[in-house]
């Protein structure tokens, strides 16, 4: 049933493109069919399920047809605007938001919608605490038509840059895209660690492409309705997979009992709470603690799509249903995920610079409460603890004028939200500079 529906919509899309003044539908090159994706679908009540999505979209304005559709060469197409610019991409986690269904004269609306989505995402912990680790880029994709296919109803067809459409796989709220088109626009940003497609729609919906791994460096794509106040939760859940490497904590009643090996994800296990305590694995350090999503951390039956054979840390975190918080093990995994891309320490002075006492040096500590230590030739300068700005004359260098010294800054995030020593190791970073006592 779903295949025939998509074929019908594809034909309607081709006819709509012809109506825009493109080459006739019969003359259009046949699309190249690529393997599909397992995606997540999000119902209005917050429940989450799995669905199938094609990699192609029948409604994307293909490069070969874009001139006929009036898109190619449009001023502003592909323009990148920073929504949040916290620092250099090498030291930050870079989120790329790409608009779809916004025409040339609607790009200001897209930027406003993208900004609102970031505000929704960053209101959720641990994003709220760690906002300083992020850059957010808006990439303008100029569409031939305003809006997206399937909004307000299934008969509505629009040709857009990324081909966003509801009713994907026969699910009304599932908002799918053309993943190749997403890749082309994401490549225009300075860096892409996460990608969110913001569709020009007020209709609740979205999708999570967990299995997309891009050569650009991002893993996964989230789609959200730009004009819907609740859709930002979809992106938050999806980053639980891409950043926190978390499993889904929901399950299907008819799925049976899990029979496989111990899952690799931090938030599902085959072990009961008593077994976790004995084995000292997974979230045993959090057992008995009150969790921000409500209740106490334990081992709750059901997770990873199975009602039996797997346990989750809490009854109902955001990895089970939207509108919730990350549980304590999930929050720990998210912070560790942030630091896989971002750094506790940054500086505008490159580490390749050779410094002298005439120079000043400053560093940035983007996470609140970060501890900073300075070392000269391996010896800590205790008087400089937590100082983010230095006049290098303060170091009072001794020895031959041409002697080379090594100045090192070490920053550590002391958060109590990360208890696993292996994960805590990723919460420390250092920068080093060569300096001499000789003036330039």
Helices and strands as residue ranges (DSSP letters): H 2-19, G 25-27, E 37-42, E 48-53, E 80-84, G 89-91, E 93-100, G 104-106, H 107-121, G 131-133, E 134-139, H 179-186, E 194-199, E 206-213, E 219-225, H 232-242, E 251-257, E 268-269, H 273-279, G 284-286, E 300-303, E 305-312, H 328-341, E 354-355, E 360-362, E 371-376, E 379-380, G 382-384, E 389-391, G 392-395, E 404-412, H 421-424, G 425-427, E 428-436
